Amino acid sequence: MGQYTQYYKKLAAHKLADIYYNERMGTIFGIAAALALAGGGAGYQFSNMADGTPDDLRAGNADQVMEELITQRGNLEQQHAALKTLTADITAASRSGGDAAAIESTRQEKVGAFQSFAKQLVTDAFLSSELSEREREDFIRGIDENIINMGDIGLEALEDKDGDVVEFSQIREIRAKVDAENPLLGNQERVIAIAEQNSEEQVSILKGTLIPAFLLAFLGSIGLGLGFGDYRRANNRPQKPTKTSGMRH
């Protein structure tokens, strides 16, 4: 008896779903698909914006500017190598019982000059609007990863919370804004101001795009789930139980 009760319950659900779904198929799939597409579209937009996508705009003399920057980076690398040599000399003098004070004094002077040169080079590269944002980002990231950290030269504004160089996705627009609002800033102060606003823009993008993207994607998955659930119920008529013979005890 119980199997027939379940059968008629399923049959009634099937009939209702069949009427509702097949007569309103366009509406159901329209809403479900719209939510899914909106969620996917917002997610795609979020990924593009949040990842930065630095521009590739270059001026006619970009190659010349980059060549000069590369030459200066070579000078910076030479200073870096010289500091390593001095550090090794200090260690050797200390181990042999010699006086390392004079070498240490020389090293400290060179460290100051090295840091100043590095800061100026990064500033020049960052503000070189002849180069694309991507070129500038790659150039500065190379210095940060291989020669000296941005935080060690007072330009930690160029780094994210993990110590990596941030995406240079909006620095052209932000530079124009900073220059208009603060025309008396020095170049290194401009770099810091632009970098700080660039980071704020990235946070704003995350807040403005991440939540809607996930919300729409979630709603889209629910909509499609409900739509296909009605589809299965409407188009799968339950099987009527077969009668079986047997002796009752």
N, C-alpha and C positions, 0 to 999 in steps of 0.2 A: 504493500500500500504506500509505503514511504517513497519508493522510487517514482511512483506515478505523481505524487504530490510535488516532488522536485521537478519532474518533467513539465507539469502544467505551469509551474512558476517560471521556469525557463522559457516556455513557449509564450507566455504572456509578455515577458520581457522582450523576447524576440519580436513579437508583433508590434509592440510600442516603439521599439528602436527602429524597426523597418519603416513604420509610418513617419516617424520623426526624421530619421536620417535620410531616407531616399527622397522625401519631399523637400528637405532643406539642406541637401548635400552642398550646394554652392555656398550657402551662408556659413555652414560649419567649417568647411575647408578654407573659405575666404578669410574668416577670422583667425583660424589656426595658422594658416600660411602667412598672413600679414604679421602676426606676432612673431613667428619664427624668423621671417625675413628681417623684421625690424631689429630683433635681437642680434641676428648675425651681422646686419649692416652696422649697427652701433658698435659691435665688437670689433669689426674690421676698422672702423673709423678710430676707435680707441687705440688699437694696436699701432696704427700709423702715427697718430698724434703723440702717444706716450713714448714711442721709440725715438722720437726726435726728427728723423728724416732731414738732416742738414742739407742745404741747397748746394747745387753745383755751378752757381753763377760765377764767372770769371771775367776779369777785365782783359784788355788786349795785352797788357804788360805783366800778366800774372806769372808767366814763366820766368821773367827777369826777377820779379820780387821773390819768388820761391828759390831761385838760384842763390840770391843774396842771403836768404834765411838759412839755407843749407850750409853755405860757407861759414856763417856765424855759428851754426850748431857744431861744425867741425872744430872751431876755436874753443867752444864750450867743452867738447869732448877731450880736447888736449889739456885744458885746465883740470878737468876731472881726473885724467890719467896722472897728471903731475901731483895732485893731492894724494892719490893712492900711493904714489912712490914715496912721498914725504911721510905718510903714515907708516909705511914699511920701514923707512929709515929710523923713525922714532922707536919703533918696536925693537929693531936690531940694536940701536944704541942702548936702550934700557936693558936688554938681555946681556949685553957685553959689559955693563957697568959704566958706560960712558955718559956724558952729559947730553941729554936730549932737549934741554931747555931752549937752546938756540934754534934747533930744528922745529920745535913746537911753536915758537914765536913766529917763525917764517910761515909755518902751515896756517896759523890762525889768520895772518894777514891775507894769505891766498884764499882761504875759505870765504872771507868777507868779500873779496873781489869776485870770486867765483859766483857767489850767491847774487850779488848785484848784477853781474853780467847775465846770469840766467834769468833773473826777473825782467831785465830790460828786453831780452830776446823773446821771452814769452809774451810780454806786452806788445812788442812790435808785431809778432805773428798774429796775435788775437785781434789787433786793430787794423790788420792789413785787409781792407775791404776789397782790394784787387783780387784776392784769393777767394775761393768758394768757402763756405762754412765747413764743408767736409775736409778740405785741405788743411784748414787751420786747426780743426779738431784733431786730425791725425798727426799733424806736426807736433802739437803741444802734448798729446798723449804719448808720443814717442819719447819726448824729453822726460815726462813724468815717470814713465815706466823704466827707462834705461839710464837716465843721468841723475836727475834730482826731482824729489817730490815737490808738488806745488805748495804744499803746506810748509815746506822748509824755506820758501822764499816769500812768504806772506801772501800767497795767492790761493789760499785754501778755498776761496769762493768758487774756484774752477773745479772743485771736487765734490762728489756726492758723499753720502754718509759712510760709504765703504772705502773712501779714499781714491776712487777712480775719477778720471776726467769726465765731466758731464757732457751731454749732447749739446752741440752748438746749433740748435734748430731755429732760434729766433733772435739771434744776436744782431742782425741787420736792423730789424724794426726797433728792437730795444735800444740799440745804440743811438738811433735818431731821436728817440724819446729822451734818453739820458742827456744827450748833448743839448737838446732844446731846453730842458728843465735846469740843467747845471752846466752852463757854458764855461765856467771857470775851473772845472775839475782838471787835475793833471792826468796824464795818460794812465798811470798805474791805478789811480783812483777811479778812472773811467772803467777800466777792466773789472775792478771789484764791483762797481755799481751795476754794470751790465750783466755780469755773471750772477749776481744775487737776484736780479729781476728775472733772469732766464730760469733760475731754479724755481722761483715763485710761480712762473708761468707753467712749468711742468707739473707742479703740485695742483694748480688750478685745473689743468687738463685732466688729471687723474680724478679729481673730485667731480668734475662736470661730466665725465664720460664713462668712467668705470661703473658707477652705480646704475645708471640707466641701461648700460649695455647688458649687465648681468641680469637686471630685472626683466628686461624685454626677452632675453634669451630664456630665462626661467619660465616666463609666461608663455612663450612660444612652445616650449617643450610640453607644458601642461595642455595647451590648446591642441597640439598635434596628438598627444596621448588620448585626450578625450575624443577627438575626432575619429581616430583609428579604433578606439574602444567601441564607439557607436557603430562603426563600420563592421567590426567583427560580430557584434551582437545582432546587427540587422541582417547580415548575410550568412549567418550560420544557424540554421534551424536546428533545434535540439532533436536528438534521436529519441523516438518513442521506445520505451522499454519493451522488450519481448516477453511474452508469457512463458512461464516455465511450469512444468507439471511435477508433482512430487507428493509424497505422503506426508500429511501433517501429523505431528505427534501430540 
